[in-house]
């Protein structure tokens, strides 16, 4: 048995979570082509489109960081290089409060205050962070430092699940995490109450509820679970879990009432966007 080169393995895992790797995996799995062919296509795309894409790319808000991470629905034990990837945009620095925290308590306190929220943000966008992502792509420290931070967080919050690829070993916790939020919303809980119960950010809660509402709208149009998963960019297991909740709504008057409210609010939002788009088009 050969000697393991841990540093080389680490670099390979990090490289597997890049835009280039995400593109080649999508090409290889979608078109059933070889790594050589997918790499050739990538190079052509770079030569033709990149000069224009760089010029047109929008500027992110201050404090934001964009990462390519492993998709949340990918099972444990699968090679990172073969996993489907998800691009997530995370709010790392939130302004004056974070500046005050760093000045008064130091970088470690800042990391420990942000770690859980960053992991939740990634999960709400369909991805899972790893200690390596947090170490090398976010905080620029060693994975050992991140491990120490996680120990502190778990000690202070023993009941809180930290949604990372290393802690969510299968789809069960991921689905439970999301469906709990949906069930709370269907019980009539407000976003603030859900955030307090689940220790989630308002953005993450809104993202989960929005996905569920769109799933419900598509289900009412008799669209198959597979098509809904494709249209929403979510795993089939999550969509089936949401459809099961919709079935429960038919037997529970309280859940049914709050479901109709979610659908009504979702429809109002869609109409507002459509009206705005129509106005812009008419002005043009």
C-alpha positions as CSV (number, residue, x, y, z in Angstrom):
1,X,0.0,0.0,0.0
2,X,1.4,3.4,-1.0
3,X,1.9,6.3,1.3
4,X,-1.0,8.8,1.5
5,X,-0.2,12.3,0.4
6,X,-2.7,14.2,2.5
7,X,-1.7,17.6,1.2
8,X,-2.2,16.4,-2.4
9,X,-5.6,14.9,-1.5
10,X,-6.6,18.2,0.1
11,X,-5.7,20.2,-3.0
12,X,-7.6,17.8,-5.2
13,X,-10.7,18.1,-3.0
14,X,-10.5,21.9,-3.1
15,X,-9.9,21.9,-6.9
16,X,-13.0,19.7,-7.3
17,X,-15.0,22.5,-5.8
18,X,-14.2,25.1,-8.5
19,X,-16.3,26.5,-11.4
20,X,-14.1,24.6,-13.9
21,X,-14.7,21.3,-12.1
22,X,-18.5,22.0,-11.7
23,X,-18.7,22.6,-15.5
24,X,-16.8,19.5,-16.5
25,X,-18.8,17.3,-14.2
26,X,-22.0,18.7,-15.6
27,X,-20.8,18.1,-19.1
28,X,-19.5,14.5,-18.4
29,X,-22.7,13.4,-16.6
30,X,-25.1,15.3,-18.9
31,X,-23.6,14.4,-22.2
32,X,-21.9,11.2,-21.2
33,X,-18.5,12.3,-22.6
34,X,-15.0,11.7,-21.4
35,X,-13.0,14.0,-19.1
36,X,-10.8,14.9,-22.1
37,X,-13.8,16.0,-24.1
38,X,-15.4,18.0,-21.3
39,X,-12.1,19.8,-20.7
40,X,-11.8,20.6,-24.4
41,X,-15.3,22.1,-24.3
42,X,-14.4,24.1,-21.2
43,X,-11.4,25.7,-22.9
44,X,-13.5,26.7,-25.9
45,X,-16.2,28.3,-23.6
46,X,-13.4,30.2,-21.8
47,X,-12.0,31.5,-25.1
48,X,-15.3,32.6,-26.6
49,X,-17.4,33.8,-23.6
50,X,-15.1,34.8,-20.8
51,X,-13.9,38.1,-22.3
52,X,-17.5,39.2,-22.3
53,X,-18.7,37.6,-19.1
54,X,-15.9,39.3,-17.0
55,X,-17.0,42.7,-18.3
56,X,-20.7,42.1,-17.6
57,X,-20.4,40.4,-14.2
58,X,-22.3,42.3,-11.5
59,X,-20.4,43.5,-8.5
60,X,-21.4,41.7,-5.3
61,X,-22.4,43.6,-2.2
62,X,-19.7,44.3,0.4
63,X,-19.2,41.5,2.8
64,X,-20.4,38.8,0.4
65,X,-18.4,35.7,-0.6
66,X,-19.3,33.3,-3.4
67,X,-18.3,29.6,-3.2
68,X,-18.7,26.4,-5.2
69,X,-19.7,23.7,-2.7
70,X,-21.0,20.1,-2.8
71,X,-24.8,19.9,-3.3
72,X,-26.7,19.1,-0.1
73,X,-28.5,16.2,-1.7
74,X,-25.3,14.3,-2.6
75,X,-24.9,11.2,-0.3
76,X,-21.9,10.6,2.0
77,X,-19.1,8.4,0.7
78,X,-19.3,9.8,-2.8
79,X,-16.1,11.3,-4.1
80,X,-16.1,15.1,-4.0
81,X,-14.9,15.2,-7.6
82,X,-18.0,13.2,-8.7
83,X,-20.5,15.1,-6.6
84,X,-22.9,17.7,-8.1
85,X,-21.9,21.2,-7.1
86,X,-23.8,24.2,-6.1
87,X,-22.8,27.9,-6.2
88,X,-23.7,29.7,-3.0
89,X,-23.5,33.4,-2.0
90,X,-22.8,33.9,1.7
91,X,-22.9,37.0,3.8
92,X,-19.6,36.9,5.8
93,X,-19.3,40.4,7.2
94,X,-22.5,42.2,8.3
95,X,-21.1,45.6,9.1
96,X,-20.4,47.6,12.2
97,X,-21.6,45.0,14.6
98,X,-19.1,42.5,13.3
99,X,-16.4,45.1,13.4
100,X,-17.2,45.8,17.1
101,X,-17.1,42.0,17.8
102,X,-13.7,41.5,16.2
103,X,-12.2,44.6,18.0
104,X,-13.6,43.6,21.4
105,X,-13.4,39.8,21.4
106,X,-11.0,38.9,18.6
107,X,-11.1,36.9,15.3
108,X,-12.0,33.6,17.1
109,X,-15.2,35.1,18.5
110,X,-16.1,36.5,15.1
111,X,-15.6,33.1,13.4
112,X,-17.7,31.3,16.1
113,X,-20.4,33.9,15.8
114,X,-20.6,33.5,12.0
115,X,-20.0,29.8,11.4
116,X,-23.5,28.5,12.1
117,X,-25.2,31.2,10.1
118,X,-22.8,30.6,7.1
119,X,-23.6,26.9,7.2
120,X,-27.3,27.6,7.3
121,X,-27.0,30.1,4.4
122,X,-25.3,27.5,2.3
123,X,-27.9,24.8,3.1
124,X,-30.8,27.1,2.3
125,X,-29.2,27.6,-1.2
126,X,-28.8,23.8,-1.7
127,X,-25.2,23.3,-0.6
128,X,-23.2,22.0,2.3
129,X,-19.9,23.6,3.6
130,X,-17.0,21.6,4.8
131,X,-14.3,22.5,7.3
132,X,-11.9,22.9,4.4
133,X,-14.3,25.4,2.7
134,X,-14.5,27.4,5.8
135,X,-10.8,27.3,6.5
136,X,-9.4,27.9,3.0
137,X,-12.1,29.8,1.2
138,X,-13.8,31.9,3.9
139,X,-11.7,32.6,7.0
140,X,-8.2,31.7,5.7
141,X,-7.1,29.7,8.7
142,X,-6.3,26.0,9.2
143,X,-9.0,23.3,9.3
144,X,-7.8,22.5,12.9
145,X,-8.7,26.1,13.9
146,X,-12.2,25.6,12.4
147,X,-12.5,22.3,14.3
148,X,-11.8,24.1,17.6
149,X,-14.4,26.7,16.7
150,X,-16.9,24.0,16.0
151,X,-16.2,22.4,19.4
152,X,-16.9,25.7,21.1
153,X,-20.2,26.2,19.2
154,X,-21.4,22.6,20.0
155,X,-20.5,23.1,23.6
156,X,-22.5,26.3,23.8
157,X,-25.4,25.1,21.7
158,X,-25.6,21.3,22.2
159,X,-29.1,21.0,20.7
160,X,-28.3,22.9,17.5
161,X,-27.5,21.0,14.4
162,X,-24.6,22.5,12.4
163,X,-25.5,21.7,8.8
164,X,-22.1,20.6,7.3
165,X,-21.2,17.8,5.0
166,X,-19.3,16.1,7.8
167,X,-22.3,16.2,10.2
168,X,-25.2,15.4,7.8
169,X,-24.2,11.8,6.8
170,X,-27.4,11.2,4.8
171,X,-30.5,12.9,3.5
172,X,-32.5,12.3,6.6
173,X,-31.2,15.3,8.7
174,X,-31.2,17.6,5.7
175,X,-34.9,16.8,4.9
176,X,-35.9,16.9,8.6
177,X,-34.2,20.3,8.9
178,X,-36.2,21.8,6.0
179,X,-39.5,20.1,6.7
180,X,-39.5,21.2,10.3
181,X,-39.4,24.8,9.1
182,X,-42.2,24.2,6.7
183,X,-44.4,22.5,9.3
184,X,-43.8,25.5,11.7
185,X,-44.9,27.9,8.9
186,X,-48.0,25.8,8.3
187,X,-48.8,25.9,12.0
188,X,-49.0,29.7,11.7
189,X,-45.6,30.6,13.2
190,X,-44.1,33.9,12.0
191,X,-40.6,34.1,10.4
192,X,-39.3,35.6,13.6
193,X,-40.6,32.7,15.7
194,X,-39.3,30.1,13.2
195,X,-35.8,31.8,13.4
196,X,-35.9,31.7,17.2
197,X,-37.0,28.0,17.3
198,X,-34.7,26.7,14.5
199,X,-31.7,29.2,15.0
200,X,-32.0,30.2,11.4
201,X,-31.6,33.5,9.6
202,X,-34.7,35.2,8.1
203,X,-33.2,34.8,4.6
204,X,-32.8,31.0,5.0
205,X,-36.3,30.6,6.4
206,X,-37.8,32.7,3.5
207,X,-35.8,30.6,1.0
208,X,-37.2,27.3,2.3
209,X,-40.8,28.6,2.4
210,X,-40.5,30.1,-1.1
211,X,-39.3,26.7,-2.5
212,X,-42.1,24.9,-0.7
213,X,-44.7,27.4,-2.1
214,X,-43.4,27.0,-5.6
215,X,-43.5,23.2,-5.2
216,X,-47.1,23.4,-4.1
217,X,-48.0,25.6,-7.1
218,X,-46.5,23.2,-9.5
219,X,-48.0,20.2,-7.8
220,X,-51.5,21.8,-8.3
221,X,-50.8,21.8,-12.0
222,X,-50.3,18.0,-11.9
223,X,-46.6,18.2,-12.7
224,X,-44.7,15.1,-11.8
225,X,-42.3,15.1,-8.8
226,X,-39.3,14.6,-11.2
227,X,-40.3,17.6,-13.3
228,X,-40.8,19.7,-10.1
229,X,-37.3,18.8,-8.9
230,X,-35.8,19.7,-12.2
231,X,-37.7,23.1,-12.5
232,X,-36.8,24.1,-8.9
233,X,-33.3,22.7,-9.0
234,X,-33.8,20.6,-5.9
235,X,-33.3,16.9,-5.1
236,X,-36.2,14.5,-5.7
237,X,-36.1,13.4,-2.1
238,X,-36.9,16.9,-0.9
239,X,-39.7,17.3,-3.4
240,X,-41.3,14.1,-2.3
241,X,-41.1,15.2,1.4
242,X,-42.8,18.4,0.5
243,X,-45.5,16.6,-1.5
244,X,-46.1,14.4,1.6
245,X,-46.6,17.6,3.7
246,X,-49.1,18.8,1.0
247,X,-51.0,15.5,1.4
248,X,-51.2,16.1,5.2
249,X,-52.6,19.6,4.6
250,X,-55.7,18.0,3.0
251,X,-56.4,16.3,6.4
252,X,-55.6,19.2,8.7
253,X,-57.8,22.3,8.4
254,X,-55.2,24.6,10.2
255,X,-52.4,23.5,7.9
256,X,-54.7,23.8,4.9
257,X,-55.6,27.4,5.9
258,X,-51.9,28.5,6.2
259,X,-51.0,26.7,3.0
260,X,-53.6,28.8,1.2
261,X,-52.2,31.9,2.8
262,X,-48.7,31.0,1.6
263,X,-50.0,30.4,-1.9
264,X,-51.9,33.6,-1.9
265,X,-48.9,35.6,-0.8
266,X,-46.7,33.8,-3.4
267,X,-49.2,34.6,-6.2
268,X,-49.3,38.3,-5.1
269,X,-45.5,38.4,-5.4
270,X,-45.5,36.8,-8.8
271,X,-48.2,39.2,-10.1
272,X,-46.2,42.1,-8.7
273,X,-43.0,41.0,-10.5
274,X,-45.0,40.4,-13.7
275,X,-46.6,43.9,-13.5
276,X,-43.2,45.5,-13.0
277,X,-41.8,43.6,-16.0
278,X,-44.8,44.7,-18.1
279,X,-44.3,48.3,-17.2
280,X,-40.7,48.2,-18.0
281,X,-41.4,46.6,-21.3
282,X,-44.0,49.2,-22.2
283,X,-41.6,52.0,-21.3
284,X,-39.0,50.4,-23.5
